[in-house]
Amino acid sequence: MGMYSDIVTIFNRKRPIGFAGDIWYPTVLAGVDLNTDRAAIAARYGYTCTDKAILHVRWTDGGPEAPVLVGDKPWDPPLLWRQREDPAGALTFAPGETFDFFIVGAWPDTAPVQDSDYRQGFYDHLNRTRDGVYAITSAAIFSVIPHFEITGR
């Protein structure tokens, strides 16, 4: 397959105040480039790199209302995204303790997923029951050739 011909689903995590458990907001992204070739990742990032996936996601300029668009959604930095009243209306790529994650392929539903619907949480459930689940470990935005480079483990 050629570059930018893959499909992934990003799951953004929101922890509502006073609510037991996280809510995950899915966004299907078509036309991305996903590389899971360990040798290629090691050649580019070094053999000490423990990431297992490199995801390239193109973005476009949406004007003053949404300076960075990914597909049809505005992108927000993680802290700004978490403050949104309607988090399903945008997306982010958050690494760290409150990481987001992505899966290979299209998730069949756009409805938010409740962690409390799964015994050990939604991310752990997917990680145990399917291949191609990657926690976001870093995300960088580039403007010369507009794209995000997201690493996952």
N, C-alpha and C positions, 0 to 999 in steps of 0.2 A: 504494500500500500504506500501511497505517496505521503509527503508531509502534509500536515493539517487535514488529515482524513479520518481521525479518530473521534470517538464520542466518549465523554465521561460525564459523571454527575457529581457536582460539588454539593457537599452537605455543610451548611453553615450552622454553627452552634449558638444558641441563645439561652441564657439562664435567667428566666423571669424572676423578678423579686417576689418572694413569698410563695413560690411554686416548687413543688418537689420534683426535681429532675429537669434535664435540659430538653429543649425543643430543637429539632434539626430541620432546616429549611433547604429542600433540594432545588437545584438548578441544573438542568441538562444542558451541556455545552457540546455542540457538534462543530466539526471543523477545527479540532485542536490537534496538537502533535504530542503523542505520548511515547516516551522511550523508556523501556524497562530492560534494556540490554546492559547487564552488569559490567561487561568489559568496556563498553562505550562510556558509561558513567565514570568508571574508575580512570579511564584515560583522560577524561576532561576534568574531573574533580579530585583525582588522586585515589590511591588504593585504600586510604584510611576513611574514605567517604562511606558511610553506612546507609545512605539513601538508596532506595531501590527503584525509584521512578523519577523522571524529569518530564514535566508537563509544560508545554508552551501554549499559551492562550493569547490569541490576537485581541487587540482592543482598537476602538475607533474613537474619534473625537465627537462627542455628542453636543458640543456647544456649551454655552454658559450654564445651562440647567444641569447637565450631566457631562462634565469634561472628559470622563473616561467611561465608555460603554463597552461592555462585554456581551456580545450578542445583542439582545434587546433590553438588557438591564444595566443600570448604572453601577459602577464599582465604587465602594467606599473603603477607606482604610478601616481596619478591624474595630477600633474604639468608636468611630463614628457610626459604623454599621450597627453595633450593639445598642446604640442610642435611638435607632429608628423606631417610630411607632409601628410601621409596616415593614418588618424585615424581609418579607417575601418579595418586596418591590425592588430589591437591590441584592448585590452579592459582595462578598469579600473573600480574601484568602488569608486565614489567620493561622500562624504557627504558634508554638509555645504550649503553655499549660492548658489553655482553653482552645486547643487546636480545632480546626475544621478538618474535614477529610474528603477524599474523592474515591469513587469507584469507577472501574472500567465499564462502559456501557451506559445505556439510558435507564434511569429509574422510572418505573411505569406510572408514577403518581406525582402530582405537584403539591399535594397536601403536606403540611408540616407533620413530622414524625415525633411522637412523644417517647422520650427515653423510658418513661414509666410503663410503657406497653411491653417492655422487654426485661426479663429477669435481671440481667447484668448491664442493661443499657443497649441502645441501638447500635452504636459503633462496635462494641464488643460482640454483639450478636452477628453483625455482618462479617466481622473479622474471623469469627469461628466457622461461619457457614458458607463462605464463598472466597474465591481467589480475587485478586485485583482490587484490594482495599488498601488505601494509602493515607496515613495521617500526614497532613501538611507540616513540613519541618522548616521550610523557608519560602518566601515569595518576594520576588523583585520585579519592579516595573521598569521597562525600557521604552524610551520615546523615539530614538532614531529610527528603529524599525519597531513600531508600536506592538509590544507584546509583554506578557508576564512570563517569567520563568519560575516555576513552582517545583520544589523538590518534595518528595514524599517517601515515607518509610512504612 
